[in-house]
């Protein structure tokens, strides 16, 4: 019976011909067909198969479809009766799926496919088909065409409705945008609305290579008006010149909105400036020359691999592989330097080995102590900055952390430069680049966030100018929120002095376990300052959500030949579903007695 069940399949949706009632099967190397109702095997002959159906008693029962009270029809098919399945009093029980249940199951299957970015042809795979037949034999999963058409349209409309509902309920909103381009797309800008959950809002494209600042500014102002300008407190963009100019136009149109640049983009500028220094460029060029030479010589490459294996056993090496730069964002250079340092002992042994013919210039480089010192110090310098870029790109990064980051980065960068091979002029150039980076990243809204973050209360990091700018932001937002400025500043004074509500130690220890905005909203909501603090502390410091969205678009476009409209709908559903929590009342009630029994 189990051998026969292996070839069993559910009855497909209504189609013409006798073939729909039979399942192809291979017996003794011959192609045969098995009746879906009585499991009898016949040669692949349409006439004989039709004659069998005319006499098949099981088929005569199944062919009598029942019609529900709502006019929908149900299709029943026989299922082999195993010990773990409920018995129908014979060899088979009958499973049925009416049109309502079929559509209901299709909707939830499609949602799972979209949310997990699964391929749309998943339901065409024979193993998934068998899996569905075990769960519900009469259920016929939707095709790829259905998943990419009407099911996608329905889910897109549902998700868009939830997105607008979530934005409507939010008290504080940030608009994030970033431009990107690749071979297939030019002049594309992505827009996200953070509530603070980053929800994909729209994508715009133009035929020009880049958007002008006016176009971007008008798009931003349009979105701000759509979601409600009263609840928008910040705009965050990447560091493109068009975006910088657009931010100025937004602040002129909405004085209460702080338009800031992405912190990760700003620190990336510092990284890129260091990579362009002559000594660093020369060092990386020498490092790449060594790697290309060793990898290009079969004998040397094999010797390096063999000696690395030996060193692993001796616990003197991590077993490095020599990497060439594979990305343009600087991480490739860090990987290049790191791979050489991890394989240093093996490379230096190879350079002096009489059994290996190493080119003189490469051998001299490998024996040059200054070369290895430069590799180590430059790798540490670049790795330090790269870590801060990655830190700011994390979803849990906060606006107040930008002030702390630059305080730490300035101290650690000075220490790293003192040990580097960079000369005086280049060290000054790095610190000047850091100043420009901080000027781009740190604005009055950042100082206000630092001042209001309970984790930093009592710490003297802000300058007098920054403190004054923070007071201005807090006062400005007080007027925007129709709050009494005097009461708000009085509340700020008590918060800073740890008096009144903030006198006890318990309330301060609690801030280590929740986000700053939750702390203000949950424990300090009675204070006039609370509404201002909640609005400021929910602003994200970067536009990294757009960067993650870019990968969604790229992956979706590579998966299939979808139109631009279909790609946007797929990404909208995929990106937003995992941020929108399902409602407790999302499941429709079961109406029929049959549905309740199932």
N, C-alpha and C positions, 0 to 999 in steps of 0.2 A: 504494500500500500504506500509506504513512504517513497519508494522508487517512482511510483505513478504520481504521487503528489509533487515531486520535484518538477514535473513538466506541467503542472496545473497552473492556470492563470485565470484572472477574473474576466468576466464577459465585457468586452469593450463597448463603448457607446454605440448607439444604433448606426449601422452602416449597411450598405447593400452587399449582397452575395452570401454564399453559404459559408465562406471561409471564417467569418466572425464567430461561428459556433464551434470551431475546432482549433486546437493548439498544435503547432508543429512540434514533432518529437523525432528523435533519432533512435531507431531500434535495430540492433545488429548491423550498424553502419548504413542502414537505409533510411531515407526520409519518409516519415509517416505523419499521420494526423490523428489526434486524440479528441474524442467528443468531450466537450466541456461539461456535459450533463451526466453521462453514464460511464465515461472514461474508456469506452471501447476504442480499439486501435484499428485504423483503416489506412490503406494505401492512399497516396495523395491523388484522389480522383474525384472531381466535383460531382459527377453523376452518382457514384456510389455513396458519397457523403450526403447528398440530398435525399437519396432513398433511405438512408439510415435515419435522418431527421424525421421523415414521414412516419417511421415506426417507433421512434424513441419515446417511451412513456415519460421519462423524466423531462424531456424537452417540452412535451405537451403541457406539463404542469407549469413549467417556468414561463412558457410563452403567454400564459394568461396573466397579463400584468394587472395589478390592482391600482385603482385610482383613489387618491385621498380626497378628503372633504374640500380641500382647497383647490382641487383640480390637478394637483401635481401627481405624476405617476412614479411608481417605484419599480426597480428592476431587481429580481431575485436570481441568485445563482446557487447551485449546489456546492457544498463544502464537505470534503472528506471528514468523517466523524472520528476523531481520535479521542483517547481517554481524557485529555485535558480540555476538550471542547464539550459544550453541553450537547447531550444527545437529543436527536429529533425522532427517536424511536426506530431508526433504520440506519442505513449506511451513510445517508447524507442529512445535513441540516440545511436550511435555506437562509441566506443573508440577503438583506435588501438595503438600498440607499435611495431615498426619494430625492427629488430635485432640490428641495430646500436643504437637506442634509449635505448633499453633494456640493452645493454652492458654499455652504457654511464651512465645510472641510477645506475646499479649495482656497477660501479666503485666508484661513489660518496657516495652511501650508505655504502659501505665497508669502505671507508675512514673515514666516520663519526663514524662508529662502532669502528674502531681501535683507533681513536684519543681520544675517550671518554672512552676507556677500557670497552666498553659494552660487555656483553656475546655474543658469536658467535651464540648462538641459539636464539637470539632475534627475528629473522624473522620467527621462528617456532611458536611463541606465537600468539594465536588466536586474541588477542586485537591489536597487531601490524599488523597482516594481515588485520584486518578490517580497521585500520587506513590507510594503503596503498591503500586499495580498494576505500576508500573515495577520497583520493588524485588523484589516477589514476587507475581506475578499471581494465584496461587491463594490468597493470604492475604486474608482478609476481616477488616478491623479491627473492634474492638468498638464497639458503639453507645454513645450518651450514657447510656442506662439501665444498661448493663453497667458503665460507668466509675463510675457513682454508686452502684452496689449491691454485687454480690458481689466485683468486682475491688477496690473501695475497702475492703470488709471484710477481704479477704485481705491487702492491703498494710498496712492499719492494724494488724492482728494481728502482722505481720512486723516493722513499725517499732517497735511497743510492746515486742516481745521484745528488739529491739536496744537500745532505750532502757534497759530494766531491766538488760540485760547490761552496758552501758556504765557505768551507775551502780554496779552490783555490783563492777566492776573498779576503780573510782575509789578513791583513798586519801583524798582531801579533797573535800568536797561543800559547796556553798552553796545554800540555798533562797531563792529570790527570789519576791516576790509583789507585786501591784499591783491596785488596784481601779479600774474605769472604768465609765462608763455613757453611753448615748446614747438616742436616741428609741426604738429597738427593744429595748434591753437595759437593765435596772436591777439594781443590786445584784450585779454580776459581778466576780469576783476571779480573776485568772490566777496560776498557780503554775508556776515554772520551777525546775529543778534543774540547777545549774552544776557541771561535773565537771573542769575549769572551762568546758567547752563548754556553752552554755546550751541545755538540752533541755526542750522543753515537756512538763510533767507532767500538769496537769489544769486544768479550769476549773469553778468553782462558781457557782451562781446561786441567789438567793433572791427571794421576792416583795417583800421590803421594799426601800425605796429604797437603803439602804446596809446593809452588814454591820455587826454589832456587833463590838466588840473581842473578846468571848468566842468568837464563832463563828470569827473569823479565827484566833485563838490556837489553838483546838482543831484547826482544819484544818492549821495549821503544825505543831503537835505530832504530829498523825497522820502527816503526810508525813515528818517527821524520824524517827519510829519505823519507818516503812515502808522508808526507804532505809538505815536504820542510824544511830542517834544517835551512835555512836562516831566516825563519819567526817564528821559535820556540824559545821563549825566556825563558821558564820555564817549569819545570816538578814538579808536586805536587803529593805526595804519602801519604799513611797512615803511621803509626808508627811501622809497623812490622819490625823486624830485617832484613828480606830479602829485604824489600823496602829501608831501610837505606843504606845497602850495594849497592843496585842497583843504588841509586842516585849518589853515589861516582863514579861508573863506567860511568854513563851518563855524568857527568861533565868532566871526563877525556877525553871522546870521543868528546865532544862539549864544548870547553872552554867558549863560550859566553852564555851558558845556565845555569841558576840558578836552581838547584834541591833542593827543600825544602820539609819539612814535613808538614802535615796537622795541622793547629793551633788548631782545635777542638780536634783532637786526643791528642795533647800535653797537653791541659788543662784538658782533661779527665784523664790523668795520675796523675795530681795533685789531682783531686777528688778521684781517686782510692787509692792514698797513704794515704789520710786522713781517708778513710774508714777502712784502715788496722791498724790504731793506736789503741793500747790496750784499752784506755779509751772510744773511739768511738765504738769499737766492743762490749765492755761490756754494754755500754748504749743502743745500738741497740738491744742487746740480751734481756735486761730487758724490753725494750719497746715491743718487739715482744711477750715476755712471757705474759705481761699484756693483749695484744690484743687477743692472742689465748685463754687465760683463760676466758675473758669476752664473746667472741664470742662462746666459747665451752659450756658455761652454759646457757641453754635456759632461765632460770629465769633472769639472769643478762643481757643477750642480750635484752630481752623484756623490762626490767626496763630502760636500757640505751636508747633504742629507745623512750620509753614513756617520760622519763625526758628530752630528747633532744627536743621533740615536745613541751613540756611545756616551756622550756627555749627559744625556738624560739618565742613563743608568748610574752615572757617577754623581748625579744630583748637582751638577754644576751649570746646567742650562735648562731652559723651559722648552727646548725643542722648537725654535723659531723657524718660520718660513719667510723668505725674503719677499716683501711686498713692494709692488710698484704703485704709484699714485693712481687711483681709479676714480676719484671724484674731484670736482672743482671747488668744493666748499672749504678746503683746507684739511679735512680729516685724512685725506689721502697722504698728505705730507707728513702728518703725525704718525700714521701707520708705517710709512717708509722709514722714518728715523727710529721708531720703536723696534721694527723688525731687525734693523742692523745692530742695535744695541743688544738685543736678546741673543743674537748670533755672533757677538763680538769675539768670544774665545775661539770658536771654530774658524772664523774668518782669519784671525791673526795666526792661527796654527797653519792654515792653508798657505798664507803668504810666505812663510819661511820653510815650507816643506820641500825637500829636494825632489820628491816624487811628483810634484805638481809644477807645471810650467805656467806661473802666474805672471801676467804682463807687468813690467817694471813700474809703470805709473800707478797701476792699481795696487801693487804690493807696497809701494811707498805710502799710498793713502792709508792702507790698512795698518801700517806700522807707525803712523803719525799720531802721537798722543794728543796733539792739539785738535786733530780731526774728531777724535772720540769725545774730547771734552766739549767741543762745539755741538756735537750731536746730542749729548746728554743735557747740556744747559738749554739748548734751543727746544728740544723735546719737552723739557719741564716747563718752559715758558709758554709754549703753545698749548700744552696740555692743561695748564692752569686756566688759561682764557677759555679753552674749549669746554672745560667743566662748568664754568659759569654760564656759557651759552646753553648747554644742555640743562642746567638747573633752572634757568628762566623759562625754558620751553615746557617744563613739566606742568601738568594740569593744575597741580596744587600751588603753584607759585602765586604770590600775592603782590599787590602794588607797593606795600610798605617795604617789602624785601629788596626793592631796587636801591633804596638809600643804603641799606645795610650792605648790599653786594658791592657797591662802589667804594664804601669805606674799607671793606676787606680787600677788594681787588687792588686798591691803591697801595696798601701796605705790603701785600704779598708780591705785587708786581715789582715794587722797589727792591725787595729782597732777591727776587729772581734775576733782575737786571744786574745786580751787583756780582752775581756769580756767572753771568753770561759772557760770551766772547764779543758782545756788542761794544763798540767804542763809544766815547763820550757823546759825539754828535748823534749817533743812532739811538743811544739811550734817551737823549733829550727829545728826539723825534717820537719815541714810543710814549713818553709821558705827555707830550703835546697831543698825540692822538687820543690818549686816555681823557684828557681835558675836553676835547671835542666830543668824544663819545658820551661823557657825563653831561655835557651841555645839551646834547640831543635827547638823552634818555630821562634826565631828572628835571621835572617841572614842579610848579607849586602844588599840584594835586598829589604828587608823590610825597612831598614834605607833609602835607595834611594827613595823608594815609599813615605815614610813620608816626606822626604825633598822636593819632587816634587809635593806633594798634596797641591793645593792652600788653602785648608781649614786649613792647619796647618802652613802656611807661617808665619814666625816671632816668632814662639813658640820654646823655648829652652828646648827641651826634650832629644835630642840625646847627647850622650857622645862624647868626642873628637875622641875616637876610632871608634865609629859608623859613625861619619861624614867622617872620612878618608876612611872607607870601602865603604861608599856611593859614594864618589868621584871616587873610583876605578871602581865600577860597571858602573857608567855613562861614564867614559873614555873608558872602555872595549867595551861597546855597541856602542859608537861613532865610534870606529875602525871597529866593525862588520858591521855597517850601512854605512861605507865609508863616514863618516862625518869628518869635520875638528875639531879635539879635542879642539883646542884653541878657535874656535868660539862657540862650544858647552858650554865650561866652562865659556866663557864670557857671554853667554846668561844666564847661571845659576847664575852668579854674579848679573846681572841686575834683574833677577827674585827675588833673595833673598833680594836685596836692594830696591825692588819695584821702579825701575827706568825704563826709556824708555817706552816701551809698557805698563808696569805695574805701571805707575806713578799715574794714576787716580783711584779714589775710586770705580767707577762703575764696572770696570772689576773684582774687588775683591768681590763685592757683588753678582756678577753673579754666582760665583762658588758654592753658596748655593743652586742653583736651577738645576744644572746638575751634572753628574758624573765627576770626575776629568779628565778621559781620553777624554770625550766629550769637556770639557772646553779647554784643550790643543789643541785638533784637530780643534775645531770650532773657537776659538778666538785667538789662539797663533800659528797657523800653519806657520806663516812667520818666526818664531824664529828657529834657528838651534837646540835648545834643544827640540823642540816639538816632533820630531820622537822618541827620547829616552824616553821622558815622557809618550807618548801614549803607547809605548811597555810595560813599567814597570807597569803603572797604570791599565792595563787590566788584570794583573795576578790575579787569584782568590787565597784567602789565605787558603782554605781548600779543601779537597777531598769529601766534603759533597754531591756533585752531584752524586758520585758513590754510596753513601749510599742510596740516594733516588732511584737510579736505582736498587739497591738490592731488594727493596720492590716491584718494578715492576716485577722482575723475580719471586719472591716468590708468589705474587698474581696470576701471569699468570700460574705458575705451579700448583697452587692449584685449578684453575678454570676448568681444564680438562686434559685428558691424551694426551698431546701433546709431540711430539718428541723434542729432544734438539734443532734440527734445526728450527722447527716451533716456539718454545718458543723464540729463539733468534730473529727470523724475526718479531714476534708479538711485542716484547719489543722494537726492533729497530724502528718499525713504530710508536708505541705508544709514546715512549720517544721523538722522533725527530719531529713528526708532529706538536706538539704544539709550537715548537721553530722555525719552518720554516714557514715564512709568505707566504700565497698563492700568486702566481704571478698574476698580472693584466691581463695577457694573457693566463691564465690557461684554460679558457673555449674555447672549439673548436667552430668554426663558424657553424651555422646551414645551411646545404646545401639545403635540400629539402623544397618545398613550404609548405608541411604538417607540418614540424618541426617549421617553422616560424609562422604558424597559431596557433599551440599549444602554 
